[in-house]
Amino acid sequence: MTNNDTRTQPDAPATTRFPRWPLWARVLLAPLIMLIAALSPLLPQSPLYFFPDAAKWLNDPANAVGSAPLLLTLAFPTVAALFLVWLAMTRLQGRPLRDAGALWTRASFGLLGVGLALSFAVTFATALPFQSSARGVEDIGSPLWVGVLAAVVRGVFMQGFPEELVMRGWLMQVLRDRPLVAVAVSTVIFGVLHYFSSGGQESAGERVVYLLNPTAFGFCAAAFVLLTRSIWPAVGIHAGMHLAHLAGALMGVAFESPTIWITSAIGYAVAGVVVLVLWHRRGRSTEVVIDR
């Protein structure tokens, strides 16, 4: 007898539609995304290269009318990072963008504030006692409102949010089943990438010493991600450092010297260790979870 049973058969297991890159490739994707995001402001600025006089006018910090709109192009790294991390998360990890920390909840504002407060405290507490070794107060060279706008755009949208989304969001999700390894790897890669940063270094040796500071605040930021399950304290720590430097410039406080870089690094490292201890005492999780 022929079996004419036409009942719907159970669905076959869904096949994975995204390529599974090896772990090392997904880890090394983080600095590549950071580099692309960092260079993204060149896209809207590139037409200015054909108009040198206009570029000079727009880049003059004393020219509030011209420089303020140009500053907004420095927010492009946020757009680029959101797109690239979304692409990487959905295609390579099979997870939504929110799992990398791109979400805003009721707790986010308070967690952002915690990071900002910590960064201001560490930055000033480790710089004020060593002003005799500092190399001069930074001149913002522009009207106050332009300087504040520049600090916010650079601190939050050019560096703080996009870099933390990549380093503490994407990278720590790649290593989500090994939380302490995720902290270590994101800390080291983030620190090394700052070798070519401009922070007042005057020699190759000072560049190495300078690395201690971004490495330490990267460690502190990663520890906060474990404890709070959010990237917003990390964004606050990162952006807070840049905003604290603006406040220091207005108050006549300098931050550039090897001594200050070292003491600041110690401050962030101690804070990071305390946060990791709190995470451990609360019952350390077996995964990096970002849901706040």
N, C-alpha and C positions, 0 to 999 in steps of 0.2 A: 504494500500500500504506500502510495506516495505521500510524503509529509508536506502538506501545503501550509504549515503553520507560519504565518507571516508576522508573528509578534515581533516587536522591536527587540533586537538583541542588545545586551548591555554594551554601553560605550566602551571602546578600547581606551586604555590609559592614554591621557594626553601626552603627546611628545613635546619635549622641551624645544622651544623655538629659538632660544638664544644660545650662542656658542659658549662653551664653558672654558674660558681662558685659564691657563695654569695660574696658580696662586702668585708666583713671582711676577707674572705679566700684569695681573690686576693690582699688585702692590706698586709696581713701577709706573702704572697709569696715573697715580696720584700726582707726582711731580710734573708729569706732562700736562695734566689738566690745569695745574696751578700756573705753569708757564704760559699756556694758551690764554687763560683768563687774565693773567697779568699784562699780556701784550694786547688784549682786546681794545683798549682805548685808542690804539693807533689806527683802528679802522675808521672811526668817525673823524679823527684828527688828520688823516692822511691828505685830504684835499688842501689843507693849509700849506703843505710843502710847495704847492704851486703858487702860493701867494705869500712870500716872505714878510712883506710889510704887515699883512693882516695877522700872520702868526706872531710877529713881535708884539703887535698891539694887544692881541688876545692873551699872550703869556705874561704881560706886564702885571705883577701882583698889585701895583698901585692903581691899576685900572679896574675898578670894581665892575663897571658896566661890561667890559669885555671878558675879564677873567672868570667871573662867576658862571656864565654859561659854559665856558670851556671846562670848568671844574666838574660839571655834570657828566661829561664824557668819561670821567674817572670812575663812574658807577657801573661802567660796562662789565667789569670783572664779575659783578654779582649776576648779571644776566647770563654771561658766558658760563660761569660755574654752575648755575642752576640747570642750564640746558645740558651741559656735558655730564654732570653727575646724574641727571635724570636718564640720559642715554645709557650711561654705564650701569646704573642700578637696574634699569628695566631689561637691558639686553644681556648684561653679563652676570648679574646677580639674581635676576628673576624676582626682584623686589621693587616696591614703589619708592618714589623719591622721598616720601615722608620717613621711610626707614633710615634715611641718611640724616635726618634731623630737620628737613625743610618743612616744618609745621609750627604753628603758633597756637598755644593753649593758654588757659588761664594762668598757669604757672610760669609761662615764658618771660613775662615782663619782670617778675620778681627775680627770676634766675639771672636774667640779663643784668639787673641791678646789682646782684651779688657779685658777679664778675667784674663789673665796673668799679664797685667799691673796693674790692680786693686789689685790683690793679692800681688804683689811685693810692691806696695805702702803702703798697709795696714800693711803688715808684718814688713817692715822696719820702717815705721813711728811710729808704736806702740811699737817697741822693742828698738830702739836706745836711747830714753830718759830714759830707765829703765835698762841700762846695769849693774848698781850697784847691782841690785837685781837678776841678772841672775846667773845661776849655772855652767857656764863654756862653752867654745866654743866646738862644736862637732868636733871630729877628724875623717876625712873621711877615714883615715887609708889605703889608696890605691893610686896608681898613679892617676894624675888628670883626664886623659881621662876615666879611669875606674870609678872614682867618678861621672863624668858627665854622663856617660852611665847608671850608677846605678840610679842616680837621675831622668833621663828621663824615664827609664823603670819603676821604682817604681811610679814616679809621674804621668805618662801618662797612661801606659799600665797595671800596677798592681792595681792602685787606681783611678786615675782621670777619665779616660774614662769608665771603667766598672762600677764603683760605681755611676757615674752620669747617665749612661744609665739605671741603675736599679732604682735609687731613683728619678731622675728628668725626666727620660724617661718613664719607665714602670709604676711606682707608680703614677705619675701625670697624666698619661693617664687613669689609673683605675678610678681616681677621676676627669676626664676631664671636667665634667659638673658643677663642683664646684671649680673654680680656687683658691679661697682663702683657702678653705679647703685643696686642694691639696698642696698648699704651706705649710700650718701648719702641716699636717700629715707627709709629706716628711721631713720636718725640724726636727720634734720631733723624729721620728724613726731613722733618720740618726744620730742625736745627741746622743741618748741613746745607739746606737750600739758602740759608741766610748768609753764607760766606761772602757773597757778592753784594749784600745789602750795604747801603750807605748810612752809617751811623756815627761818622766822625773818626773812623779808623785812619791811622797814619802809617801803617806798615802791615806786612803780611802777618806778623806776630800778633798785632792788635786785632786783626780780623779773626784770628783763632780765639782770642780772649772774648771778643764781642759775641761769638757764637754761643757762649755760655748763657747769655740772657734769653735769646729766643728759644734755645733748647729747654731752659728751665721753665719759661712760661708756657711752652708747648706741653711739657710734662704736667704742669699744674692744670692746664686746660683739659688734657686727656683724662686726668684723675677725676675732674668734676663731671665729665661725661659719664663715667662709670657710676658715680655716686648719685647724680641727679637724673640720669636717663634723658639728657637734653644737651644740645650743643650751645644753648644760649648763654650759660655761664662762660663757656669758652669764647664765644663772640664778645662778651663783655670784657673778659680779661684782655683779649687782643685789641679791641677798639679802645679800651680804657687806657692802655699804655700810650696810644697816640693822642688821645684827648688830654691825658695828664701832661704830656709834653707841651701841648698848647697852653694849658693852665700855667705850667712852669715858666713858659716864655713870657706870659703876661705878668707873672709875679717876680720875675728876675731870678728864677732857679734854673740851673744848668744840669744836664744829664749826661754829657759826653766826657767820659774818662774811663780807663780800664778799671779803676777802683770801683766806680759806680756800677759798671757792668757786672763786676764780680759780686758785689754786695746785693745788687738787684736779683741776680741769678740765685743767690743763696736764699733770698726772701721767697721767691717763687717756688724753689725746690722744697723748702720747709713746708710751705702751704700745701704743695702737692702731696707730700708725705702724709700730712695730717688728714687730708681728704681721703687718701687711700686707706689709712687706718680706719677711718669712719666707715668706708665702704666695706671693709673686711669685717668689722664688728657688727654691721647690720645683716651680715649673712651674704658673703660675696656670691654674686651670681655667676653662672657658668657661661653666660653670653653677654655680649655688649648689646643692650637694649636701649633704643632711643625712641621714646614715645611721649615726651613732654615738651 
